[in-house]
Amino acid sequence: MISTQVSDAPIKVMVIEDNKPMQLVLSHHLNTKFKVTIFSDGFEAMAYLHEGNVVDIIISDLNTPRMNGYELLDQLRSSGFFSSIPIIVLSGEESTDTRIKCLEAGADDYLVKPFNPRELLARINAILRRTGKISTI
C-alpha cells in the first residue's frame, strides 16, 4: 500500500507542543513526509491561522500555556473557517474521561504520550485519507 498526495502541494502539519524535546521528536519524524510548523501554544497557532496560513491537520498537546488544548479545540470547532481542520490530541493524560472529553470537544483522534512515531504517522495518514488529502494506491 502506497499513500500519495492528491495534489502536488505538500501536506501542511501544524504541531502545538511546548516541550522542546517533544518538538524535536515530532519534527524529526514528521518532516520526512510533511511540511511541519511548530508552535509552543494554541494562542500562537491561532494567530498563525488568522494570518491566512492554511494547514491540513493539527497535532496538539493538551497542556500548553496561554491556550490549552481544550481551548484550542473550542476555538477551532466554533470557527467557520477552521472547523473542518482535523485535530489529533497528544497527551500524557491516559484517563478515559480525558479522551472522551477531547473527542466530544471535536478532536478527531487522541494519542497518549509516550507514543510510537510510526503509529502517529499511521493515524495522520488515516485521517488524511478520510479527508481526501491523500489517496491510497
N, CA, C and O atoms as CSV, one atom per row, in Angstrom:
chain,resi,resn,atom,element,x,y,z
A,1,MET,N,N,0.852,-1.167,0.000
A,1,MET,CA,C,0.000,0.000,0.000
A,1,MET,C,C,0.900,1.232,0.000
A,1,MET,O,O,1.814,1.337,0.818
A,2,ILE,N,N,0.643,2.164,-0.917
A,2,ILE,CA,C,1.409,3.397,-1.006
A,2,ILE,C,C,0.441,4.557,-0.895
A,2,ILE,O,O,-0.580,4.590,-1.581
A,3,SER,N,N,0.762,5.510,-0.031
A,3,SER,CA,C,-0.052,6.713,0.094
A,3,SER,C,C,0.561,7.812,-0.738
A,3,SER,O,O,1.770,8.037,-0.686
A,4,THR,N,N,-0.261,8.497,-1.501
A,4,THR,CA,C,0.218,9.618,-2.302
A,4,THR,C,C,-0.674,10.817,-2.058
A,4,THR,O,O,-1.849,10.684,-1.718
A,5,GLN,N,N,-0.087,11.996,-2.239
A,5,GLN,CA,C,-0.868,13.203,-2.086
A,5,GLN,C,C,-1.780,13.355,-3.294
A,5,GLN,O,O,-1.422,12.965,-4.405
A,6,VAL,N,N,-2.947,13.919,-3.072
A,6,VAL,CA,C,-3.897,14.124,-4.149
A,6,VAL,C,C,-3.414,15.246,-5.060
A,6,VAL,O,O,-3.609,15.174,-6.273
A,7,SER,N,N,-2.790,16.279,-4.504
A,7,SER,CA,C,-2.252,17.372,-5.305
A,7,SER,C,C,-0.744,17.419,-5.121
A,7,SER,O,O,-0.186,16.678,-4.311
A,8,ASP,N,N,-0.084,18.298,-5.879
A,8,ASP,CA,C,1.363,18.434,-5.772
A,8,ASP,C,C,1.787,19.251,-4.553
A,8,ASP,O,O,2.958,19.230,-4.174
A,9,ALA,N,N,0.858,19.963,-3.944
A,9,ALA,CA,C,1.188,20.778,-2.782
A,9,ALA,C,C,1.529,19.881,-1.596
A,9,ALA,O,O,0.872,18.860,-1.390
A,10,PRO,N,N,2.544,20.244,-0.813
A,10,PRO,CA,C,2.882,19.412,0.351
A,10,PRO,C,C,1.794,19.472,1.413
A,10,PRO,O,O,1.120,20.490,1.576
A,11,ILE,N,N,1.634,18.376,2.125
A,11,ILE,CA,C,0.706,18.335,3.245
A,11,ILE,C,C,1.300,19.179,4.370
A,11,ILE,O,O,2.459,18.999,4.745
A,12,LYS,N,N,0.500,20.098,4.904
A,12,LYS,CA,C,0.965,21.009,5.946
A,12,LYS,C,C,0.425,20.561,7.301
A,12,LYS,O,O,-0.785,20.466,7.509
A,13,VAL,N,N,1.348,20.291,8.208
A,13,VAL,CA,C,1.006,19.830,9.545
A,13,VAL,C,C,1.389,20.910,10.548
A,13,VAL,O,O,2.528,21.376,10.566
A,14,MET,N,N,0.439,21.303,11.377
A,14,MET,CA,C,0.713,22.237,12.469
A,14,MET,C,C,0.850,21.426,13.749
A,14,MET,O,O,-0.018,20.618,14.080
A,15,VAL,N,N,1.944,21.646,14.464
A,15,VAL,CA,C,2.182,20.982,15.735
A,15,VAL,C,C,2.152,22.037,16.832
A,15,VAL,O,O,2.794,23.081,16.720
A,16,ILE,N,N,1.402,21.757,17.893
A,16,ILE,CA,C,1.348,22.644,19.050
A,16,ILE,C,C,1.848,21.837,20.241
A,16,ILE,O,O,1.170,20.939,20.739
A,17,GLU,N,N,3.051,22.182,20.679
A,17,GLU,CA,C,3.739,21.422,21.730
A,17,GLU,C,C,4.724,22.348,22.420
A,17,GLU,O,O,5.557,22.965,21.755
A,18,ASP,N,N,4.648,22.458,23.739
A,18,ASP,CA,C,5.541,23.362,24.459
A,18,ASP,C,C,6.824,22.700,24.947
A,18,ASP,O,O,7.756,23.398,25.347
A,19,ASN,N,N,6.895,21.395,24.922
A,19,ASN,CA,C,8.071,20.664,25.379
A,19,ASN,C,C,9.096,20.569,24.243
A,19,ASN,O,O,8.833,19.942,23.217
A,20,LYS,N,N,10.261,21.192,24.429
A,20,LYS,CA,C,11.283,21.248,23.366
A,20,LYS,C,C,11.742,19.869,22.889
A,20,LYS,O,O,11.805,19.648,21.680
A,21,PRO,N,N,12.066,18.924,23.793
A,21,PRO,CA,C,12.455,17.600,23.300
A,21,PRO,C,C,11.347,16.926,22.477
A,21,PRO,O,O,11.633,16.262,21.480
A,22,MET,N,N,10.090,17.094,22.891
A,22,MET,CA,C,8.990,16.509,22.124
A,22,MET,C,C,8.853,17.215,20.776
A,22,MET,O,O,8.532,16.571,19.777
A,23,GLN,N,N,9.091,18.529,20.730
A,23,GLN,CA,C,9.080,19.252,19.455
A,23,GLN,C,C,10.098,18.645,18.499
A,23,GLN,O,O,9.815,18.454,17.316
A,24,LEU,N,N,11.289,18.341,19.019
A,24,LEU,CA,C,12.345,17.754,18.181
A,24,LEU,C,C,11.952,16.371,17.674
A,24,LEU,O,O,12.178,16.047,16.509
A,25,VAL,N,N,11.367,15.561,18.542
A,25,VAL,CA,C,10.934,14.217,18.138
A,25,VAL,C,C,9.877,14.316,17.034
A,25,VAL,O,O,9.971,13.639,16.010
A,26,LEU,N,N,8.880,15.161,17.254
A,26,LEU,CA,C,7.814,15.308,16.263
A,26,LEU,C,C,8.358,15.862,14.951
A,26,LEU,O,O,8.010,15.375,13.876
A,27,SER,N,N,9.203,16.870,15.039
A,27,SER,CA,C,9.791,17.456,13.839
A,27,SER,C,C,10.594,16.413,13.069
A,27,SER,O,O,10.471,16.305,11.848
A,28,HIS,N,N,11.405,15.656,13.775
A,28,HIS,CA,C,12.246,14.638,13.137
A,28,HIS,C,C,11.419,13.612,12.355
A,28,HIS,O,O,11.759,13.261,11.226
A,29,HIS,N,N,10.350,13.145,12.957
A,29,HIS,CA,C,9.555,12.092,12.322
A,29,HIS,C,C,8.569,12.618,11.285
A,29,HIS,O,O,8.280,11.920,10.312
A,30,LEU,N,N,8.055,13.811,11.462
A,30,LEU,CA,C,7.049,14.333,10.542
A,30,LEU,C,C,7.648,15.048,9.339
A,30,LEU,O,O,7.051,15.055,8.263
A,31,ASN,N,N,8.827,15.651,9.511
A,31,ASN,CA,C,9.446,16.397,8.412
A,31,ASN,C,C,9.834,15.517,7.235
A,31,ASN,O,O,10.064,16.028,6.138
A,32,THR,N,N,9.911,14.208,7.437
A,32,THR,CA,C,10.257,13.318,6.329
A,32,THR,C,C,9.121,13.208,5.313
A,32,THR,O,O,9.359,12.887,4.149
A,33,LYS,N,N,7.881,13.475,5.751
A,33,LYS,CA,C,6.730,13.309,4.862
A,33,LYS,C,C,5.895,14.571,4.679
A,33,LYS,O,O,5.155,14.684,3.702
A,34,PHE,N,N,6.002,15.522,5.607
A,34,PHE,CA,C,5.112,16.674,5.605
A,34,PHE,C,C,5.883,17.977,5.803
A,34,PHE,O,O,7.038,17.978,6.230
A,35,LYS,N,N,5.217,19.080,5.483
A,35,LYS,CA,C,5.745,20.401,5.827
A,35,LYS,C,C,5.207,20.717,7.219
A,35,LYS,O,O,3.995,20.819,7.409
A,36,VAL,N,N,6.106,20.872,8.194
A,36,VAL,CA,C,5.716,20.988,9.598
A,36,VAL,C,C,5.997,22.394,10.118
A,36,VAL,O,O,7.070,22.951,9.886
A,37,THR,N,N,5.022,22.958,10.822
A,37,THR,CA,C,5.175,24.226,11.518
A,37,THR,C,C,4.854,23.967,12.982
A,37,THR,O,O,3.811,23.398,13.304
A,38,ILE,N,N,5.757,24.387,13.871
A,38,ILE,CA,C,5.609,24.093,15.294
A,38,ILE,C,C,5.388,25.380,16.092
A,38,ILE,O,O,6.056,26.391,15.877
A,39,PHE,N,N,4.437,25.309,17.012
A,39,PHE,CA,C,4.146,26.413,17.928
A,39,PHE,C,C,4.163,25.889,19.352
A,39,PHE,O,O,3.903,24.711,19.597
A,40,SER,N,N,4.477,26.785,20.297
A,40,SER,CA,C,4.560,26.400,21.703
A,40,SER,C,C,3.220,26.442,22.422
A,40,SER,O,O,3.068,25.852,23.491
A,41,ASP,N,N,2.241,27.144,21.835
A,41,ASP,CA,C,0.921,27.191,22.468
A,41,ASP,C,C,-0.160,27.491,21.436
A,41,ASP,O,O,0.120,27.912,20.314
A,42,GLY,N,N,-1.392,27.263,21.846
A,42,GLY,CA,C,-2.532,27.444,20.956
A,42,GLY,C,C,-2.748,28.884,20.543
A,42,GLY,O,O,-3.271,29.145,19.460
A,43,PHE,N,N,-2.356,29.814,21.382
A,43,PHE,CA,C,-2.517,31.231,21.063
A,43,PHE,C,C,-1.692,31.593,19.829
A,43,PHE,O,O,-2.194,32.243,18.912
A,44,GLU,N,N,-0.419,31.170,19.804
A,44,GLU,CA,C,0.443,31.410,18.646
A,44,GLU,C,C,-0.109,30.714,17.399
A,44,GLU,O,O,-0.084,31.271,16.302
A,45,ALA,N,N,-0.600,29.505,17.584
A,45,ALA,CA,C,-1.139,28.736,16.464
A,45,ALA,C,C,-2.369,29.421,15.863
A,45,ALA,O,O,-2.492,29.516,14.642
A,46,MET,N,N,-3.274,29.894,16.714
A,46,MET,CA,C,-4.466,30.586,16.219
A,46,MET,C,C,-4.086,31.876,15.493
A,46,MET,O,O,-4.697,32.215,14.480
A,47,ALA,N,N,-3.087,32.598,15.998
A,47,ALA,CA,C,-2.629,33.818,15.332
A,47,ALA,C,C,-2.115,33.484,13.935
A,47,ALA,O,O,-2.396,34.211,12.982
A,48,TYR,N,N,-1.368,32.396,13.805
A,48,TYR,CA,C,-0.843,31.937,12.518
A,48,TYR,C,C,-1.986,31.635,11.547
A,48,TYR,O,O,-1.939,32.032,10.383
A,49,LEU,N,N,-3.001,30.938,12.027
A,49,LEU,CA,C,-4.151,30.621,11.178
A,49,LEU,C,C,-4.899,31.893,10.775
A,49,LEU,O,O,-5.314,32.024,9.623
A,50,HIS,N,N,-5.075,32.819,11.698
A,50,HIS,CA,C,-5.796,34.058,11.409
A,50,HIS,C,C,-5.035,34.947,10.428
A,50,HIS,O,O,-5.627,35.832,9.811
A,51,GLU,N,N,-3.731,34.720,10.279
A,51,GLU,CA,C,-2.942,35.459,9.297
A,51,GLU,C,C,-3.170,34.922,7.886
A,51,GLU,O,O,-2.616,35.455,6.925
A,52,GLY,N,N,-3.974,33.881,7.753
A,52,GLY,CA,C,-4.293,33.331,6.438
A,52,GLY,C,C,-3.517,32.091,6.065
A,52,GLY,O,O,-3.611,31.622,4.931
A,53,ASN,N,N,-2.760,31.558,6.983
A,53,ASN,CA,C,-1.998,30.339,6.718
A,53,ASN,C,C,-2.922,29.135,6.826
A,53,ASN,O,O,-3.699,29.016,7.773
A,54,VAL,N,N,-2.827,28.258,5.859
A,54,VAL,CA,C,-3.700,27.084,5.790
A,54,VAL,C,C,-2.899,25.847,6.179
A,54,VAL,O,O,-1.759,25.676,5.747
A,55,VAL,N,N,-3.498,24.989,6.992
A,55,VAL,CA,C,-2.873,23.711,7.343
A,55,VAL,C,C,-3.857,22.590,7.050
A,55,VAL,O,O,-5.069,22.797,7.013
A,56,ASP,N,N,-3.309,21.398,6.841
A,56,ASP,CA,C,-4.142,20.245,6.519
A,56,ASP,C,C,-4.545,19.438,7.747
A,56,ASP,O,O,-5.582,18.774,7.749
A,57,ILE,N,N,-3.722,19.499,8.790
A,57,ILE,CA,C,-4.005,18.757,10.019
A,57,ILE,C,C,-3.249,19.405,11.168
A,57,ILE,O,O,-2.179,19.981,10.974
A,58,ILE,N,N,-3.814,19.306,12.364
A,58,ILE,CA,C,-3.200,19.866,13.566
A,58,ILE,C,C,-2.955,18.740,14.554
A,58,ILE,O,O,-3.816,17.892,14.787
A,59,ILE,N,N,-1.750,18.753,15.134
A,59,ILE,CA,C,-1.403,17.828,16.207
A,59,ILE,C,C,-1.119,18.700,17.418
A,59,ILE,O,O,-0.205,19.524,17.392
A,60,SER,N,N,-1.894,18.526,18.475
A,60,SER,CA,C,-1.772,19.426,19.621
A,60,SER,C,C,-1.636,18.689,20.934
A,60,SER,O,O,-2.349,17.726,21.215
A,61,ASP,N,N,-0.695,19.173,21.733
A,61,ASP,CA,C,-0.594,18.746,23.121
A,61,ASP,C,C,-1.818,19.292,23.844
A,61,ASP,O,O,-2.393,20.297,23.426
A,62,LEU,N,N,-2.205,18.655,24.893
A,62,LEU,CA,C,-3.375,19.088,25.650
A,62,LEU,C,C,-3.033,20.186,26.653
A,62,LEU,O,O,-3.834,21.091,26.888
A,63,ASN,N,N,-1.856,20.104,27.233
A,63,ASN,CA,C,-1.466,21.054,28.278
A,63,ASN,C,C,-0.378,21.994,27.775
A,63,ASN,O,O,0.812,21.709,27.908
A,64,THR,N,N,-0.794,23.105,27.202
A,64,THR,CA,C,0.139,24.128,26.744
A,64,THR,C,C,-0.212,25.452,27.420
A,64,THR,O,O,-1.354,25.657,27.831
A,65,PRO,N,N,0.769,26.351,27.537
A,65,PRO,CA,C,0.496,27.637,28.184
A,65,PRO,C,C,-0.400,28.530,27.331
A,65,PRO,O,O,-0.584,28.276,26.140
A,66,ARG,N,N,-0.941,29.546,27.925
A,66,ARG,CA,C,-1.780,30.591,27.338
A,66,ARG,C,C,-3.094,30.081,26.763
A,66,ARG,O,O,-4.152,30.598,27.123
A,67,MET,N,N,-3.065,29.092,25.887
A,67,MET,CA,C,-4.292,28.487,25.360
A,67,MET,C,C,-4.071,26.981,25.314
A,67,MET,O,O,-3.301,26.488,24.490
A,68,ASN,N,N,-4.740,26.256,26.192
A,68,ASN,CA,C,-4.524,24.811,26.230
A,68,ASN,C,C,-5.303,24.105,25.111
A,68,ASN,O,O,-6.012,24.737,24.328
A,69,GLY,N,N,-5.151,22.798,25.063
A,69,GLY,CA,C,-5.779,22.011,24.007
A,69,GLY,C,C,-7.289,22.086,23.983
A,69,GLY,O,O,-7.892,22.095,22.910
A,70,TYR,N,N,-7.913,22.140,25.152
A,70,TYR,CA,C,-9.373,22.248,25.209
A,70,TYR,C,C,-9.837,23.588,24.625
A,70,TYR,O,O,-10.791,23.648,23.849
A,71,GLU,N,N,-9.147,24.647,25.013
A,71,GLU,CA,C,-9.496,25.978,24.497
A,71,GLU,C,C,-9.266,26.056,22.993
A,71,GLU,O,O,-10.053,26.661,22.265
A,72,LEU,N,N,-8.180,25.439,22.534
A,72,LEU,CA,C,-7.897,25.411,21.103
A,72,LEU,C,C,-8.993,24.665,20.349
A,72,LEU,O,O,-9.479,25.142,19.324
A,73,LEU,N,N,-9.380,23.508,20.851
A,73,LEU,CA,C,-10.461,22.747,20.222
A,73,LEU,C,C,-11.733,23.584,20.130
A,73,LEU,O,O,-12.399,23.603,19.095
A,74,ASP,N,N,-12.062,24.268,21.209
A,74,ASP,CA,C,-13.255,25.110,21.235
A,74,ASP,C,C,-13.163,26.221,20.192
A,74,ASP,O,O,-14.121,26.463,19.458
A,75,GLN,N,N,-12.020,26.894,20.125
A,75,GLN,CA,C,-11.823,27.980,19.159
A,75,GLN,C,C,-11.946,27.473,17.716
A,75,GLN,O,O,-12.619,28.085,16.886
A,76,LEU,N,N,-11.289,26.356,17.438
A,76,LEU,CA,C,-11.296,25.817,16.077
A,76,LEU,C,C,-12.677,25.325,15.666
A,76,LEU,O,O,-13.150,25.629,14.571
A,77,ARG,N,N,-13.319,24.568,16.539
A,77,ARG,CA,C,-14.605,23.980,16.179
A,77,ARG,C,C,-15.733,25.004,16.111
A,77,ARG,O,O,-16.739,24.761,15.446
A,78,SER,N,N,-15.589,26.131,16.777
A,78,SER,CA,C,-16.622,27.172,16.713
A,78,SER,C,C,-16.358,28.177,15.593
A,78,SER,O,O,-17.146,29.103,15.394
A,79,SER,N,N,-15.272,28.005,14.871
A,79,SER,CA,C,-14.909,28.915,13.789
A,79,SER,C,C,-15.465,28.418,12.459
A,79,SER,O,O,-15.410,27.224,12.165
A,80,GLY,N,N,-15.985,29.310,11.679
A,80,GLY,CA,C,-16.451,28.941,10.349
A,80,GLY,C,C,-15.312,28.593,9.407
A,80,GLY,O,O,-15.487,27.800,8.481
A,81,PHE,N,N,-14.143,29.184,9.640
A,81,PHE,CA,C,-13.006,28.972,8.747
A,81,PHE,C,C,-12.192,27.731,9.083
A,81,PHE,O,O,-11.680,27.066,8.183
A,82,PHE,N,N,-12.068,27.415,10.352
A,82,PHE,CA,C,-11.138,26.373,10.778
A,82,PHE,C,C,-11.805,25.107,11.308
A,82,PHE,O,O,-11.116,24.173,11.718
A,83,SER,N,N,-13.112,25.066,11.304
A,83,SER,CA,C,-13.825,23.963,11.963
A,83,SER,C,C,-13.599,22.600,11.317
A,83,SER,O,O,-13.800,21.572,11.964
A,84,SER,N,N,-13.186,22.575,10.058
A,84,SER,CA,C,-13.021,21.285,9.393
A,84,SER,C,C,-11.584,20.762,9.424
A,84,SER,O,O,-11.315,19.686,8.890
A,85,ILE,N,N,-10.662,21.498,10.037
A,85,ILE,CA,C,-9.277,21.025,10.113
A,85,ILE,C,C,-9.215,19.848,11.087
A,85,ILE,O,O,-9.632,19.982,12.237
A,86,PRO,N,N,-8.705,18.706,10.649
A,86,PRO,CA,C,-8.590,17.555,11.554
A,86,PRO,C,C,-7.582,17.842,12.669
A,86,PRO,O,O,-6.571,18.513,12.457
A,87,ILE,N,N,-7.881,17.319,13.861
A,87,ILE,CA,C,-7.030,17.542,15.028
A,87,ILE,C,C,-6.766,16.225,15.738
A,87,ILE,O,O,-7.685,15.470,16.054
A,88,ILE,N,N,-5.472,15.969,15.980
A,88,ILE,CA,C,-5.060,14.840,16.806
A,88,ILE,C,C,-4.504,15.428,18.096
A,88,ILE,O,O,-3.608,16.271,18.062
A,89,VAL,N,N,-5.030,14.986,19.222
A,89,VAL,CA,C,-4.537,15.432,20.521
A,89,VAL,C,C,-3.487,14.439,21.007
A,89,VAL,O,O,-3.705,13.228,20.998
A,90,LEU,N,N,-2.335,14.978,21.434
A,90,LEU,CA,C,-1.291,14.189,22.080
A,90,LEU,C,C,-1.265,14.592,23.545
A,90,LEU,O,O,-1.254,15.782,23.860
A,91,SER,N,N,-1.253,13.631,24.429
A,91,SER,CA,C,-1.261,13.988,25.838
A,91,SER,C,C,-0.667,12.882,26.689
A,91,SER,O,O,-0.717,11.703,26.338
A,92,GLY,N,N,-0.114,13.283,27.798
A,92,GLY,CA,C,0.359,12.321,28.779
A,92,GLY,C,C,-0.764,11.812,29.660
A,92,GLY,O,O,-0.568,10.891,30.453
A,93,GLU,N,N,-1.941,12.408,29.525
A,93,GLU,CA,C,-3.103,12.005,30.326
A,93,GLU,C,C,-3.760,10.783,29.697
A,93,GLU,O,O,-4.210,10.815,28.552
A,94,GLU,N,N,-3.803,9.713,30.470
A,94,GLU,CA,C,-4.306,8.438,29.958
A,94,GLU,C,C,-5.763,8.165,30.291
A,94,GLU,O,O,-6.320,7.174,29.819
A,95,SER,N,N,-6.386,9.005,31.080
A,95,SER,CA,C,-7.725,8.668,31.559
A,95,SER,C,C,-8.748,8.630,30.425
A,95,SER,O,O,-8.699,9.415,29.479
A,96,THR,N,N,-9.656,7.703,30.558
A,96,THR,CA,C,-10.729,7.571,29.586
A,96,THR,C,C,-11.575,8.838,29.548
A,96,THR,O,O,-11.999,9.268,28.475
A,97,ASP,N,N,-11.823,9.437,30.709
A,97,ASP,CA,C,-12.624,10.660,30.768
A,97,ASP,C,C,-11.985,11.782,29.953
A,97,ASP,O,O,-12.686,12.518,29.258
A,98,THR,N,N,-10.666,11.918,30.033
A,98,THR,CA,C,-9.965,12.948,29.264
A,98,THR,C,C,-10.078,12.674,27.772
A,98,THR,O,O,-10.332,13.587,26.987
A,99,ARG,N,N,-9.891,11.429,27.383
A,99,ARG,CA,C,-10.018,11.062,25.964
A,99,ARG,C,C,-11.421,11.384,25.454
A,99,ARG,O,O,-11.581,11.981,24.389
A,100,ILE,N,N,-12.419,10.991,26.209
A,100,ILE,CA,C,-13.807,11.232,25.805
A,100,ILE,C,C,-14.082,12.726,25.720
A,100,ILE,O,O,-14.717,13.186,24.771
A,101,LYS,N,N,-13.612,13.481,26.697
A,101,LYS,CA,C,-13.818,14.930,26.701
A,101,LYS,C,C,-13.221,15.569,25.440
A,101,LYS,O,O,-13.848,16.436,24.831
A,102,CYS,N,N,-12.026,15.150,25.052
A,102,CYS,CA,C,-11.382,15.691,23.846
A,102,CYS,C,C,-12.142,15.304,22.579
A,102,CYS,O,O,-12.369,16.139,21.703
A,103,LEU,N,N,-12.528,14.047,22.490
A,103,LEU,CA,C,-13.258,13.590,21.307
A,103,LEU,C,C,-14.619,14.279,21.205
A,103,LEU,O,O,-15.054,14.637,20.111
A,104,GLU,N,N,-15.282,14.463,22.330
A,104,GLU,CA,C,-16.571,15.160,22.321
A,104,GLU,C,C,-16.408,16.644,22.014
A,104,GLU,O,O,-17.332,17.278,21.504
A,105,ALA,N,N,-15.226,17.207,22.327
A,105,ALA,CA,C,-14.952,18.619,22.037
A,105,ALA,C,C,-14.557,18.842,20.578
A,105,ALA,O,O,-14.439,19.983,20.132
A,106,GLY,N,N,-14.353,17.744,19.833
A,106,GLY,CA,C,-14.079,17.887,18.411
A,106,GLY,C,C,-12.775,17.319,17.920
A,106,GLY,O,O,-12.465,17.447,16.735
A,107,ALA,N,N,-11.988,16.688,18.789
A,107,ALA,CA,C,-10.755,16.049,18.327
A,107,ALA,C,C,-11.108,14.865,17.431
A,107,ALA,O,O,-12.100,14.173,17.657
A,108,ASP,N,N,-10.292,14.648,16.429
A,108,ASP,CA,C,-10.508,13.518,15.527
A,108,ASP,C,C,-9.831,12.246,16.026
A,108,ASP,O,O,-10.214,11.135,15.662
A,109,ASP,N,N,-8.820,12.433,16.864
A,109,ASP,CA,C,-8.108,11.288,17.415
A,109,ASP,C,C,-7.384,11.742,18.675
A,109,ASP,O,O,-7.231,12.939,18.918
A,110,TYR,N,N,-6.940,10.774,19.473
A,110,TYR,CA,C,-6.262,11.049,20.740
A,110,TYR,C,C,-5.176,10.002,20.898
A,110,TYR,O,O,-5.440,8.805,20.779
A,111,LEU,N,N,-3.957,10.446,21.165
A,111,LEU,CA,C,-2.839,9.530,21.311
A,111,LEU,C,C,-2.099,9.873,22.597
A,111,LEU,O,O,-1.790,11.037,22.851
A,112,VAL,N,N,-1.815,8.856,23.410
A,112,VAL,CA,C,-1.161,9.048,24.700
A,112,VAL,C,C,0.359,9.027,24.531
A,112,VAL,O,O,0.915,8.183,23.829
A,113,LYS,N,N,1.017,9.994,25.206
A,113,LYS,CA,C,2.482,10.027,25.255
A,113,LYS,C,C,2.948,9.108,26.370
A,113,LYS,O,O,2.269,9.026,27.394
A,114,PRO,N,N,4.050,8.424,26.232
A,114,PRO,CA,C,4.863,8.344,25.024
A,114,PRO,C,C,4.165,7.487,23.976
A,114,PRO,O,O,3.380,6.597,24.302
A,115,PHE,N,N,4.460,7.767,22.734
A,115,PHE,CA,C,3.797,7.076,21.632
A,115,PHE,C,C,4.838,6.596,20.637
A,115,PHE,O,O,5.980,7.057,20.639
A,116,ASN,N,N,4.434,5.675,19.799
A,116,ASN,CA,C,5.290,5.197,18.719
A,116,ASN,C,C,5.111,6.154,17.537
A,116,ASN,O,O,3.992,6.309,17.049
A,117,PRO,N,N,6.174,6.796,17.068
A,117,PRO,CA,C,6.042,7.734,15.943
A,117,PRO,C,C,5.409,7.111,14.695
A,117,PRO,O,O,4.721,7.801,13.943
A,118,ARG,N,N,5.636,5.817,14.471
A,118,ARG,CA,C,5.009,5.150,13.326
A,118,ARG,C,C,3.497,5.103,13.486
A,118,ARG,O,O,2.761,5.220,12.506
A,119,GLU,N,N,3.028,4.932,14.730
A,119,GLU,CA,C,1.586,4.935,14.971
A,119,GLU,C,C,1.012,6.320,14.702
A,119,GLU,O,O,-0.060,6.436,14.107
A,120,LEU,N,N,1.705,7.369,15.128
A,120,LEU,CA,C,1.241,8.728,14.846
A,120,LEU,C,C,1.155,8.953,13.342
A,120,LEU,O,O,0.159,9.491,12.858
A,121,LEU,N,N,2.178,8.551,12.596
A,121,LEU,CA,C,2.143,8.698,11.138
A,121,LEU,C,C,0.974,7.923,10.532
A,121,LEU,O,O,0.313,8.417,9.619
A,122,ALA,N,N,0.717,6.724,11.028
A,122,ALA,CA,C,-0.406,5.923,10.516
A,122,ALA,C,C,-1.736,6.616,10.801
A,122,ALA,O,O,-2.628,6.615,9.953
A,123,ARG,N,N,-1.875,7.205,11.982
A,123,ARG,CA,C,-3.116,7.909,12.327
A,123,ARG,C,C,-3.287,9.161,11.472
A,123,ARG,O,O,-4.394,9.464,11.027
A,124,ILE,N,N,-2.193,9.890,11.242
A,124,ILE,CA,C,-2.255,11.073,10.368
A,124,ILE,C,C,-2.690,10.656,8.977
A,124,ILE,O,O,-3.590,11.263,8.397
A,125,ASN,N,N,-2.058,9.624,8.438
A,125,ASN,CA,C,-2.400,9.156,7.096
A,125,ASN,C,C,-3.841,8.677,7.005
A,125,ASN,O,O,-4.502,8.906,5.993
A,126,ALA,N,N,-4.336,8.020,8.040
A,126,ALA,CA,C,-5.731,7.557,8.040
A,126,ALA,C,C,-6.686,8.742,7.962
A,126,ALA,O,O,-7.652,8.720,7.199
A,127,ILE,N,N,-6.415,9.766,8.746
A,127,ILE,CA,C,-7.279,10.961,8.716
A,127,ILE,C,C,-7.171,11.663,7.369
A,127,ILE,O,O,-8.183,12.093,6.815
A,128,LEU,N,N,-5.964,11.784,6.836
A,128,LEU,CA,C,-5.791,12.457,5.539
A,128,LEU,C,C,-6.464,11.681,4.409
A,128,LEU,O,O,-6.964,12.282,3.458
A,129,ARG,N,N,-6.480,10.352,4.505
A,129,ARG,CA,C,-7.211,9.550,3.510
A,129,ARG,C,C,-8.707,9.836,3.586
A,129,ARG,O,O,-9.366,10.016,2.562
A,130,ARG,N,N,-9.241,9.876,4.816
A,130,ARG,CA,C,-10.678,10.130,5.001
A,130,ARG,C,C,-11.080,11.520,4.522
A,130,ARG,O,O,-12.199,11.717,4.048
A,131,THR,N,N,-10.169,12.484,4.645
A,131,THR,CA,C,-10.490,13.849,4.238
A,131,THR,C,C,-10.152,14.117,2.777
A,131,THR,O,O,-10.397,15.212,2.271
A,132,GLY,N,N,-9.590,13.122,2.100
A,132,GLY,CA,C,-9.296,13.270,0.683
A,132,GLY,C,C,-8.000,14.004,0.377
A,132,GLY,O,O,-7.761,14.386,-0.769
A,133,LYS,N,N,-7.164,14.205,1.380
A,133,LYS,CA,C,-5.881,14.906,1.171
A,133,LYS,C,C,-4.835,13.985,0.543
A,133,LYS,O,O,-3.956,14.445,-0.186
A,134,ILE,N,N,-4.933,12.680,0.829
A,134,ILE,CA,C,-4.058,11.706,0.192
A,134,ILE,C,C,-4.914,10.540,-0.264
A,134,ILE,O,O,-6.007,10.318,0.257
A,135,SER,N,N,-4.418,9.808,-1.225
A,135,SER,CA,C,-5.127,8.618,-1.678
A,135,SER,C,C,-4.218,7.409,-1.459
A,135,SER,O,O,-3.000,7.551,-1.354
A,136,THR,N,N,-4.800,6.254,-1.393
A,136,THR,CA,C,-4.047,5.022,-1.234
A,136,THR,C,C,-4.067,4.280,-2.540
A,136,THR,O,O,-5.121,4.038,-3.128
A,137,ILE,N,N,-2.886,3.922,-2.984
A,137,ILE,CA,C,-2.755,3.180,-4.248
A,137,ILE,C,C,-2.375,1.757,-3.939
A,137,ILE,O,O,-2.212,0.950,-4.854
